[in-house]
Amino acid sequence: MRLPAAWGRPRTVEEGGTEPARSPGLLRDPDFRRLFAATALGQLGDRTVFLAVPLVALIALDATASRSVR
């Protein structure tokens, strides 16, 4: 049985209620935050390089789009 929200949070099993205990969350774990940040920055770098390198090559070689298809 769940208590109304006005009465506070549901009680966990350890407290005699029916709700399972909740973990503090992944974002509170420093190792997970480090992994998440490294993965996000790596993907951002991959996408930047995927776009930037061909554009820099086109500019450096003074090529047009039609000449770069060959």
Secondary structure in CASP SS format (residue, H / E / C, confidence):
PFRMAT SS
TARGET T0000
AUTHOR 0000-0000-0000
METHOD secondary structure of the structure
MODEL  1
M C 1.00
R C 1.00
L C 1.00
P C 1.00
A H 1.00
A H 1.00
W H 1.00
G C 1.00
R C 1.00
P C 1.00
R C 1.00
T E 1.00
V H 1.00
E H 1.00
E H 1.00
G C 1.00
G C 1.00
T C 1.00
E E 1.00
P C 1.00
A C 1.00
R C 1.00
S C 1.00
P C 1.00
G C 1.00
L H 1.00
L H 1.00
R H 1.00
D C 1.00
P H 1.00
D H 1.00
F H 1.00
R H 1.00
R H 1.00
L H 1.00
F H 1.00
A H 1.00
A H 1.00
T H 1.00
A H 1.00
L H 1.00
G H 1.00
Q H 1.00
L H 1.00
G H 1.00
D H 1.00
R H 1.00
T H 1.00
V H 1.00
F H 1.00
L H 1.00
A H 1.00
V H 1.00
P H 1.00
L H 1.00
V H 1.00
A H 1.00
L H 1.00
I H 1.00
A H 1.00
L C 1.00
D C 1.00
A C 1.00
T C 1.00
A H 1.00
S H 1.00
R H 1.00
S H 1.00
V C 1.00
R C 1.00
END
